[in-house]
Amino acid sequence: MLPLGTQRVNEKGHLEIGGCDTVELAEKFGTPLYVLDERAVRERCREYRGALETRYPRKVKVYYAGKAFLTLAMCRLAAQEGLGLDVTSAGELHTALQADFPPEDIALHGNFKSEEEMRLGIESRVGRIVVDSRIELEQLAALAAEYRRTVPVLLRLNPGIKAGGHEFIETGHIDSKFGLSISTGQALQTVQRALELPHLDLRGVHCHIGSQILATEPFGRTAEVVMEFLAEIRRETEAVLTELNLGGGLGIRYTPADDPPSVEEYAEVIVTRLLRAAERHNFPLPTLMVEPGRSIVGEAGITLYTIGVIKEVPGVRTYVAVDGGMSDNPRPALYKARYEVFLANRAAEEPTQVVTVSGKHCETDTLFEEVVLAPPQVGDLLAVQSTGAYHYSMASNYNRFCRPAVVLVREGQAEVIVERETWEDLLAHDALPTWLRD
Ligand SMILES: Cc1ncc(COP(=O)(O)O)c(C=O)c1O
């Protein structure tokens, strides 16, 4: 699958990314190391904007879904590329505000927003709060009244569409904790209630059907269903809502077997189906919003590990242990995720040996089962493709491992955007009760 983004194999036979030799990156910053290719991120942002803005004859707003990977630097990149930002917790919102992300371009999500999160959203004047339940609607209306503000909101729908790379990341089918179901009538009832609440300005609707979706049809169908619902709202309430957010979900290439639609194909399908549905219902075209996360940063990131132990279990398999594991990549354990891996320091060599790569955690944390590598040796550098999304953001301190650093690379420059955690960081929040201090 090589090369993704700016990757290439240099004259030393080393993987290069963003013009930086990965062997030098590993020496300078240590391993495990997350590396993010700035040009690949920016190109994806531009691709989304270009594909939608050239096709859709009304306003388009692309929000980057920060849950995929959010740091101060990533906020700056998204803002520079003219993207909005989807945040899903007070912590993500705080990060965005600290990066001076324009609050009016932020959408606040979450199926259970705490009072603190709603207050922070109102106080910082985020552009949209995406209401996920009837309870939240009432709570938010009461808080908005307290602040004497009118809060612009979208209502998250459950469109009843099943799609996504794993059941844990399917979110748009009827049996989901997210959103309000169109088919049960709860969505319409909540719209009716929202329209009665003077401190809420219901601008439109939102849905997100799942993640790592490798076909365009579910997106096209969702566009139709949601447009149909806007027409139903108009019929039942006379309100003409002007915004439609179709969420994220476009899949990426983790292995050569993955064949996701391009951003152009995705844009073509959703815009065509929206235009057709709007015409059928004679409904004025709303502002179109989308919220890609994985497909903005996923393929732009790699992880580098050092191989430390190679153990052959005769007649069974060869285990290769790396200096990370489920704490920096929980996706194999969560979703049985598969990856393209290769030796970054011998990237030109033919992969001939089947091995199973495990981490160094205190359980069977298989990372990459039965992958083919050039015959590995202790000290080799293992590169893992497509780890830009939902890796650093899902990392943990299991077994008191320090979370890896994240390095941003571009045109031969490499700078840390997240420092590697230290033992001091691990202890920073520990406290001893008085009776254990002696
Ligand atoms: C509401 C919402 N929007 C956008 C996204 C981003 O999805 P993806 O990273 O698959 O594009 C998610 C992912 O869970 C989500 O829940």
PDBQT file of the ligand as one rigid body, heavy atoms in Angstrom, charges set to zero:
ROOT
HETATM    1  C1  LIG A 501     -21.150  12.910  15.883  1.00  0.00    +0.000 C 
HETATM    2  C2  LIG A 501     -19.951  12.457  15.169  1.00  0.00    +0.000 A 
HETATM    3  N1  LIG A 501     -19.501  13.153  14.127  1.00  0.00    +0.000 NA
HETATM    4  C3  LIG A 501     -18.402  12.792  13.455  1.00  0.00    +0.000 A 
HETATM    5  C4  LIG A 501     -17.686  11.663  13.822  1.00  0.00    +0.000 A 
HETATM    6  C5  LIG A 501     -16.457  11.326  13.055  1.00  0.00    +0.000 C 
HETATM    7  O1  LIG A 501     -16.535  10.100  12.451  1.00  0.00    +0.000 OA
HETATM    8  P1  LIG A 501     -15.343   9.596  11.513  1.00  0.00    +0.000 P 
HETATM    9  O2  LIG A 501     -14.100   9.730  12.298  1.00  0.00    +0.000 OA
HETATM   10  O3  LIG A 501     -15.689   8.203  11.208  1.00  0.00    +0.000 OA
HETATM   11  O4  LIG A 501     -15.348  10.475  10.301  1.00  0.00    +0.000 OA
HETATM   12  C6  LIG A 501     -18.138  10.872  14.885  1.00  0.00    +0.000 A 
HETATM   13  C7  LIG A 501     -17.417   9.653  15.271  1.00  0.00    +0.000 C 
HETATM   14  O5  LIG A 501     -17.724   8.947  16.157  1.00  0.00    +0.000 OA
HETATM   15  C8  LIG A 501     -19.302  11.291  15.580  1.00  0.00    +0.000 A 
HETATM   16  O6  LIG A 501     -19.751  10.591  16.624  1.00  0.00    +0.000 OA
ENDROOT
TORSDOF 0
